[in-house]
Amino acid sequence: MAVNIDTFLSLLKKEVKDYQVPVVDLIAVQTKDPFRVLVATILSARTKDEVTAKASERLFAKAGSIQKLAKLDEKQLQKLIFPVGFYKNKARYLAALPAVLTRDFAAKVPESMDALLTLPGVGRKTANLVLAQAFAIPAICVDTHVHRIMNIWGYVDTSNPLQTEMALREKLPQKYWIPVNSLLVAFGQGTCRPIGPHCDRCLLVEDCPQIGVTPRKLKKKSAKGNVQRLVSWNVNGLRAAYKKGFMESLREMAPDVLGLQEIKAMKEQLPEALQDLQGYNGYFYSAQRKGYSGVAIYAKKKAIRVIEGIGDARFDDEGRVLTLEFDSFYFVNCYFPNAKGDLSRLDFKHDFNVMLQNFSEDLAKTKSVVVCGDYNVAHKEIDLANPKQNVKNAGFTPEERSWMDNFIAAGWIDSFREKNKSPEQYSWWSYRSRARDRNIGWRLDYHCVDGNSVQKIIDVEILQGIHGSDHCPVVLDFLE
């Protein structure tokens, strides 16, 4: 199905008028100074707009011209622009920029593609954006959003942004060359997102070919009652996850209850936005040792009761279990111990497992129980990429798997496997050897439900596209 590009872009112009303006466009509106547009564009590469905006403001307060930039050294620049992506490389580019501009271009930003490409830190995307925004010269800036969305629409069939730029130069009417980047970046950030695009509310959905798209999965409704979206995520440091887009991921997941493990912080050490998360009640149970373990829960509804720990100081001092009681169920958020590479904590983990199971079974005598978290075990061979190579390794030892067998045999339901029997469904990947890119992973994160509540399992999902940790979130839609 061929899209009508005039219609699509015309509709988007109206649609995104109230969206957040991409930061480089905003700077270009505020000032037509080519130097500031160039610098902001260099800073913006692989960096969120809000981070770029703050870094640009700090930098321009000290160095709003080529001459003033020349007075700053690389270390000073690093401090001013941190935490933009690849800030050390960008500081090096900016430190070298004044000398090149002064020597080759009379201390002015050049107005041609070939000349711009000779500047440190400038590639085709940056050059095109500077030409379009600073000089109003027709140029097509193709970033990941433009490349991705043009291929989703089937307007081009290309493998990378450079191919997309060349294809658009041949096909796209020139009147769209300058505005297309702003339109598609705003649209790509707000609706047609890389992960879980919001096709359900997209004004183009009826005519969009949706090539290669997996729309976000909305919480299912049930005639039997209210469905709660329960999400579990080992964030491997909540402060670190916050810097890696946690708030954006939260909007994507839209949980009713969010259980986090390995937060590695006391509540007072967290950014204010996380201490009092808008729209949620926050509950925290940190380890006594700073920077270690710890769990937290964010819930839209206020809990009837909060239970910290499971009654054994060995585990409770490490902040491993936090339970919230709601009207119709208990939400038990757990960070199971790691047996460690030398298996020195295997007995410690077994003791925890047994005590946690007893604790959960006592709760299940009165109402439904969901035991979520990082269990630190792959139960079956289907739950990891290389089972034979890992049979004696922590997380896949016979002892750990045997306890999981007993847990399931006692009536607990692995909600994901209740609904999804597919292989290659993992929730953790090593940071080594591009394991995540190659999907060489393990399924370590679970929502297990008491046997009497199996009918309340409505839907499940592993959100492999959400980054920010070596784990990804797992979802259970659960009937209250």
C-alpha positions in Angstrom: 0.0 0.0 0.0 1.6 3.3 -1.1 1.2 6.2 1.3 0.2 9.6 0.2 3.1 11.6 1.5 1.4 15.0 1.2 -1.6 13.7 3.2 0.6 12.0 5.9 2.9 15.0 6.4 0.0 17.5 6.4 -1.8 15.5 9.1 1.4 15.2 11.1 2.0 19.0 11.0 -1.3 19.4 12.8 -0.8 16.4 15.1 2.6 17.4 16.5 2.1 21.1 16.9 1.6 20.6 20.7 4.3 18.0 21.0 7.7 18.8 22.5 9.9 20.6 20.0 13.2 18.8 19.2 15.9 20.7 21.0 18.0 21.7 17.9 14.8 23.1 16.4 14.1 25.0 19.6 17.6 26.5 19.6 17.3 27.5 16.0 14.0 29.3 16.8 15.6 31.1 19.7 18.6 32.1 17.7 19.7 31.8 14.1 23.3 31.8 15.2 24.9 29.0 13.1 27.6 28.5 15.7 25.0 27.6 18.4 23.0 25.4 16.1 26.2 23.6 15.1 27.3 23.0 18.7 23.8 22.0 19.9 23.6 19.5 17.1 27.0 18.0 18.0 25.8 17.6 21.6 22.5 16.1 20.6 23.9 12.9 19.0 22.7 9.8 21.0 21.4 12.1 23.8 17.9 12.8 25.0 16.6 16.2 24.2 16.2 17.3 27.8 19.8 16.4 28.5 21.0 18.3 25.4 19.0 21.3 26.3 20.5 21.6 29.8 24.0 20.9 28.5 23.7 23.5 25.8 22.4 26.1 28.2 25.4 25.5 30.5 27.9 25.6 27.7 26.5 28.8 26.0 26.5 30.6 29.3 30.3 30.2 29.3 31.0 30.0 25.5 28.4 31.5 23.3 30.8 32.3 20.5 33.7 30.7 18.7 36.1 33.0 20.4 34.8 32.2 23.9 34.8 28.4 23.2 38.5 28.6 22.2 39.2 29.7 25.8 37.9 26.4 27.3 40.0 23.3 27.5 38.8 19.7 27.1 38.4 19.1 30.9 36.3 22.2 31.3 34.2 21.2 28.4 33.6 17.7 29.8 32.3 19.2 33.1 30.0 21.6 31.2 28.4 19.1 28.9 28.2 16.0 31.1 26.1 13.8 31.0 25.4 14.0 27.2 26.2 10.7 25.4 29.9 10.2 24.6 30.7 13.5 26.4 34.4 12.9 26.4 34.5 12.5 22.6 32.3 15.6 22.2 34.4 17.6 24.5 37.4 16.8 22.3 35.5 17.8 19.1 34.4 21.1 20.7 37.9 21.9 21.9 39.3 21.4 18.4 36.4 23.2 16.6 37.5 26.9 17.1 40.9 26.4 15.6 39.5 24.6 12.5 36.8 27.3 12.0 39.3 30.1 12.4 42.0 28.5 10.2 39.8 27.3 7.3 36.6 29.4 7.4 37.5 32.9 8.8 35.9 32.0 12.1 32.5 31.3 10.6 30.4 28.2 10.2 30.5 27.1 6.6 27.3 26.8 4.5 28.1 23.7 2.4 27.9 20.0 3.0 31.5 19.3 2.0 32.9 22.1 4.2 30.8 21.1 7.2 32.0 17.5 6.9 35.6 18.7 7.5 34.7 19.9 11.0 35.4 17.7 14.1 32.4 15.7 15.2 30.3 16.5 12.1 28.7 13.8 10.0 26.0 13.9 7.4 23.2 14.1 9.9 24.7 17.0 11.7 25.7 18.8 8.5 22.2 18.5 7.1 20.6 19.7 10.3 22.9 22.8 10.4 22.2 23.6 6.7 18.5 23.3 7.3 18.1 25.0 10.6 20.9 27.6 10.6 20.9 28.6 6.9 17.4 27.4 5.6 19.2 25.6 2.8 17.1 22.6 1.6 18.7 19.5 3.2 17.3 16.3 4.5 18.4 15.4 8.0 17.8 11.7 8.5 18.1 10.4 12.0 16.8 7.1 13.4 13.2 8.4 13.6 13.1 9.5 9.9 14.8 6.3 8.7 12.5 4.1 10.8 9.2 5.8 10.1 9.8 6.3 6.3 10.4 2.5 6.2 7.3 1.7 8.4 5.3 3.7 5.8 6.9 1.9 2.9 7.8 5.2 1.4 11.4 3.9 1.2 12.9 0.5 1.5 16.3 1.1 2.9 18.7 -0.5 5.5 20.4 2.6 7.0 20.0 6.4 7.4 22.4 7.2 4.6 20.4 5.0 2.1 17.2 6.7 3.4 18.7 10.2 2.8 19.6 9.3 -0.8 16.3 7.7 -1.5 14.4 10.7 -0.1 16.5 13.1 -2.2 15.2 11.3 -5.3 11.6 11.0 -4.1 10.5 13.5 -1.5 9.3 16.8 -2.8 11.8 19.5 -1.8 9.3 21.6 0.1 9.4 18.8 2.8 13.2 18.5 3.0 13.6 20.9 5.9 10.5 20.2 8.0 10.5 16.4 7.6 13.1 15.9 10.3 11.2 18.0 12.9 7.9 16.4 12.1 9.1 12.8 12.3 11.3 13.3 15.3 8.4 14.8 17.3 6.1 12.1 16.0 8.6 9.3 16.7 9.2 10.5 20.2 5.5 11.1 21.0 3.5 8.4 19.1 5.4 6.2 16.6 8.0 5.2 19.3 10.7 2.7 18.5 9.4 0.4 21.2 5.7 -0.3 21.6 4.5 2.4 19.2 1.1 3.9 20.1 -0.7 2.7 17.0 -3.9 2.5 19.1 -4.1 6.4 19.2 -2.3 7.2 15.9 -4.2 9.4 13.5 -2.5 7.6 10.6 -3.3 4.0 11.7 -6.0 3.3 9.1 -3.7 4.1 6.2 -0.3 3.2 7.6 1.2 -0.1 6.2 2.8 -0.6 9.7 5.7 -2.5 8.0 7.8 -4.3 10.7 5.8 -2.8 13.6 4.8 -4.4 16.8 2.3 -2.0 18.5 2.3 -1.6 22.2 0.2 -4.2 24.0 -2.6 -2.6 25.9 -3.9 -4.0 29.1 -6.8 -6.3 28.3 -10.2 -5.7 29.8 -12.2 -8.4 31.5 -16.0 -8.7 32.0 -15.2 -10.4 35.4 -13.6 -7.4 37.0 -10.7 -4.9 37.0 -7.4 -5.9 35.5 -4.2 -4.7 37.2 -1.0 -4.4 35.2 1.8 -5.8 37.4 5.4 -5.2 36.3 8.6 -6.6 37.7 12.0 -5.2 36.8 15.5 -5.7 38.2 16.9 -2.2 37.5 20.5 -3.0 38.6 20.7 0.4 40.4 17.7 2.7 40.3 19.8 5.8 40.2 21.6 4.4 37.1 18.3 3.4 35.5 16.9 6.9 36.1 19.8 8.3 34.0 19.1 5.8 31.3 15.5 6.8 30.6 13.6 5.2 33.5 10.8 7.8 33.4 10.2 7.3 29.7 10.2 3.5 30.2 7.6 4.0 33.0 5.3 5.8 30.6 5.7 3.0 28.1 4.9 0.2 30.7 2.0 2.1 32.4 2.0 -0.3 35.4 -0.6 -0.2 38.1 2.0 -1.9 40.4 5.7 -1.8 39.7 8.1 -4.0 41.7 11.8 -3.1 41.4 14.7 -5.2 42.5 18.4 -4.4 43.2 17.7 -0.7 43.6 21.1 -0.2 45.3 20.0 2.9 47.2 18.3 4.2 50.3 15.2 6.2 49.6 16.9 9.5 50.5 19.7 8.8 48.0 17.2 8.8 45.1 16.4 11.8 42.9 13.3 13.7 44.2 11.3 12.5 41.2 11.7 8.9 42.4 11.2 9.6 46.1 7.8 11.0 45.3 6.8 9.5 41.9 3.9 11.4 40.5 0.7 9.2 40.3 2.2 6.5 42.5 2.6 5.6 46.2 6.2 4.6 46.8 7.4 1.9 49.2 11.1 1.1 49.8 13.0 -1.6 51.6 16.7 -1.1 51.2 19.6 -3.2 52.4 21.5 -2.0 55.4 24.7 -2.0 53.3 24.7 1.0 51.1 24.8 0.5 47.3 23.6 -3.1 47.6 20.5 -5.1 46.9 17.2 -3.5 48.0 13.7 -3.5 46.6 11.0 -0.9 46.0 7.3 -0.9 44.9 5.4 1.9 43.2 1.6 1.4 43.3 -1.2 3.6 42.0 -3.5 2.4 44.9 -2.4 2.8 48.5 -1.6 -0.5 50.2 -3.8 -1.7 53.0 -0.7 -3.1 54.7 3.1 -3.2 54.1 5.2 -6.1 55.2 9.0 -5.6 55.3 11.1 -8.8 55.0 10.2 -12.4 55.8 11.3 -12.6 59.5 14.9 -13.6 59.2 17.7 -11.0 59.6 20.0 -12.9 57.3 17.8 -12.0 54.4 16.0 -8.9 55.7 19.2 -7.0 56.4 19.8 -7.3 52.6 16.4 -5.8 51.7 15.2 -8.7 49.7 11.4 -8.9 50.2 8.7 -6.2 50.3 5.0 -7.1 50.4 2.0 -5.0 49.8 -1.5 -6.1 50.7 -4.4 -4.9 48.5 -8.1 -5.6 48.7 -8.0 -8.9 46.8 -4.3 -9.9 46.6 -0.8 -9.7 48.0 2.0 -8.4 45.9 5.3 -9.9 47.0 8.3 -8.3 45.5 11.5 -10.4 45.8 15.2 -10.2 45.0 16.3 -13.8 45.4 20.0 -14.3 46.3 22.6 -15.1 43.6 24.4 -18.4 44.4 27.6 -16.7 43.1 30.1 -18.0 40.6 31.8 -20.3 43.1 28.4 -21.4 44.5 29.4 -20.2 47.9 25.9 -18.8 48.5 24.0 -21.8 47.3 23.0 -22.9 50.8 22.1 -19.4 51.7 19.9 -19.1 48.7 18.2 -22.4 49.4 17.4 -21.3 52.9 15.9 -18.1 51.5 13.8 -20.0 48.9 12.3 -22.3 51.6 11.5 -19.4 53.9 10.1 -17.3 51.1 7.8 -20.2 50.0 6.5 -20.7 53.6 5.9 -17.0 53.9 4.0 -16.8 50.6 1.9 -19.9 51.4 0.8 -18.4 54.7 -0.4 -15.3 52.8 -2.2 -17.5 50.2 -4.5 -18.9 53.0 -6.5 -15.6 53.0 -6.3 -14.2 49.4 -4.5 -14.3 46.1 -0.7 -14.0 46.0 1.6 -12.8 43.3 5.3 -13.5 44.0 7.3 -11.4 41.5 10.9 -10.6 41.1 14.3 -11.7 40.0 14.4 -15.3 41.1 18.0 -15.7 39.9 17.2 -19.1 38.3 16.3 -20.3 34.9 13.9 -23.1 35.6 13.9 -25.2 32.4 16.2 -25.7 29.5 13.9 -23.5 27.4 14.6 -20.6 29.8 18.2 -20.0 28.7 20.1 -19.9 25.4 22.9 -22.4 26.3 21.6 -24.9 28.9 24.2 -27.6 28.4 27.1 -25.2 28.9 25.5 -23.8 32.1 24.3 -26.8 34.0 26.8 -26.4 36.8 26.7 -22.6 36.8 24.9 -20.3 39.3 21.3 -19.8 38.2 21.0 -23.2 36.5 22.4 -25.7 39.1 20.4 -28.9 39.8 19.8 -27.6 43.4 18.3 -24.3 42.3 16.1 -25.9 39.6 15.0 -28.6 42.0 13.6 -26.0 44.4 11.8 -24.4 41.5 10.4 -27.8 40.6 9.1 -28.2 44.2 7.7 -24.7 44.2 5.7 -25.4 41.1 4.7 -28.9 42.3 3.3 -27.2 45.5 0.8 -25.4 43.3 2.5 -22.2 42.3 2.0 -21.1 38.7 4.7 -19.7 36.5 2.3 -17.2 34.9 4.5 -16.6 31.8 4.7 -20.3 30.9 1.0 -20.6 31.7 0.4 -18.4 28.7 3.5 -18.6 26.6 5.4 -21.8 25.7 7.7 -20.2 23.1 11.5 -20.5 23.3 14.0 -17.6 23.2 12.0 -15.6 25.7 14.6 -14.1 28.0 14.7 -11.3 30.6 18.5 -11.1 31.4 21.6 -10.8 29.2 25.2 -10.6 30.1 26.8 -7.2 29.2 29.6 -9.2 27.5 29.9 -10.3 23.9 26.8 -8.4 22.6 24.7 -11.0 24.3 21.6 -8.9 24.2 21.9 -8.1 20.6 22.3 -11.8 19.8 19.6 -12.7 22.3 21.9 -15.1 24.3 20.0 -14.7 27.5 18.3 -16.2 30.5 14.7 -15.9 31.8 15.3 -15.1 35.5 12.3 -12.8 36.2 8.9 -14.2 37.1 5.4 -13.5 38.4 4.3 -16.7 40.2 0.7 -17.0 41.3 -0.9 -19.2 43.9 -2.7 -22.2 42.4 -6.1 -21.0 43.3 -5.7 -17.8 41.3 -4.7 -19.3 37.9 -7.9 -18.0 36.4 -6.9 -14.5 37.3 -3.9 -14.6 34.9 -5.2 -12.5 31.9 -2.0 -11.8 29.9 1.8 -11.9 30.1 4.7 -10.2 28.3 8.4 -9.8 28.5 9.4 -6.3 27.4 12.7 -7.1 25.7 12.7 -3.8 23.9 13.0 -1.7 27.2 16.6 -1.1 28.1 18.3 0.7 31.1 19.4 -2.5 32.9 20.9 -5.9 32.1 17.4 -7.2 32.9 14.2 -6.1 31.1 10.7 -5.7 32.7 8.2 -8.6 32.8 4.5 -8.0 32.8 1.5 -9.8 34.3 -2.1 -8.5 33.7 -3.9 -9.9 36.7 -7.6 -9.8 37.6 -8.4 -8.2 40.9 
